Amino acid sequence: MNQENDRKKAIITGATGVLNGATMANLLKIIPAEQLAVSARNIEKAKHYADRGISVRYGSYDDPNALRRSFENGDQILLVSSNDIGGDVLAQHKRAIQAAVEAGAKRILYTSAQGCAADTHYPPMKIHQATEEYLANSGVKWTSLRHGFYGDMNALLGSWRETGIIEMPEDGPIPWVDRADAGEAIAKIMVSEIDYEGFVNLAPAKAVTLEDFARYASDLTGKRVKRIVLDDETWVKKQIAKGLPEHVARFTLTLFQASRTGKLDNGSGLLAEILGREPKSAAELLDDSIA
C-alpha cells in the first residue's frame, strides 16, 4: 500500500451534494487536503476535489465491496443519508455503516434529522430513527447529526408569488436550516476536541409555521400574503389536478401531518454555539429564495 493510502483520513460521502459539499468547503479551511478523502458514486462529478489533491474513491451504497475499499484508512467517516427514491434506503444505510466498521473506522457520523421517530407520519424520519438504532449497535464510536429541515422553498410554499396566498394543509412548527450553516457545523464537529458522541441536536432553536412564512413574505415583498389552510384531501386533489402524481402528493402531506404533532419543534441553541453566530433564519432563507 502506498504512503498516501497509509495516512488516516476523514472520508466524506455525498461531497458532490449541497450539504456535504459545504462540509468539505469548510473542512478545507481547517485541515490539509491530504487529510481528506471523498467516496463518490460519480468520480467525474468529484473531479474538482481530485484537482485540489484530495483522494477521490469510487463508492456506492449499493456496492458493499467498493464502499469498503473507498473507506480504507478512514479514521472518521461521514455518511450522508441516501435520497434514492427508488431504493431500499435503510438497507443502503446499513451497508454503509457495516462497510465503515469493516474498514476500521474509529468514528462514524451520519446526517440525520431532529424529530425522527418510529411513530412519525413522515417516512424519512422513520428511516433516520432505524438507521440511528443500527449505528448505535455498530460497536464503533458514532455521532448522529440531527439537522433541521432544508429544501426548496417554492415546493414548501407553493405559487404564493403569483397568487399572494400560501394554500397548504394544516401544519405545525418546523425548524428550517441553511445547508451552508449545517455543513459548517459538521466540519467544526469533525475537528473539534469536544466529544460529540451520540445524538447531536443541530436544529435551530426557533421553529416556524406557514403562518410565519406568510408574514415574512408580506414584509419582504411589501404585499399582503395570506395563509389559507386546506383540509388534507382537498389539498391532495388540487395537487393531482395540477399534474402531481398522487403518491407524491400523499408523501408530501406526511410532512405536514408530522409537523402538527409538535414533535419537530425541539431544536436547540447548539447550532449557534458551534457556529459562533446565529444561523441564517427562516426569513433570510425565504429572502434568498426570492432573490
Sequence and secondary structure as in RCSB ss.txt:
>XXXX:A:sequence
MNQENDRKKAIITGATGVLNGATMANLLKIIPAEQLAVSARNIEKAKHYADRGISVRYGSYDDPNALRRSFENGD
QILLVSSNDIGGDVLAQHKRAIQAAVEAGAKRILYTSAQGCAADTHYPPMKIHQATEEYLANSGVKWTSLRHGFY
GDMNALLGSWRETGIIEMPEDGPIPWVDRADAGEAIAKIMVSEIDYEGFVNLAPAKAVTLEDFARYASDLTGKRV
KRIVLDDETWVKKQIAKGLPEHVARFTLTLFQASRTGKLDNGSGLLAEILGREPKSAAELLDDSIA
>XXXX:A:secstr
  HHHHS EEEEESTTSHHHHHHHHHHTTTS GGGEEEEES TGGGHHHHTTT EEEE BTTBHHHHHHHTTTEE
EEEE     TTS HHHHHHHHHHHHHHTT SEEEEEEETT  TT SSHHHHHHHHHHHHHHTSSSEEEEEEE B 
  HHHHH SHHHHSEEEEE    B B  HHHHHHHHHHHHH SS   EEEEES S  B HHHHHHHHHHHHSS  
EEEEE HHHHHHHHHHTT  HHHHHHHHHHHHHHHTTTT    SHHHHHHTS    HHHHHHHHH 
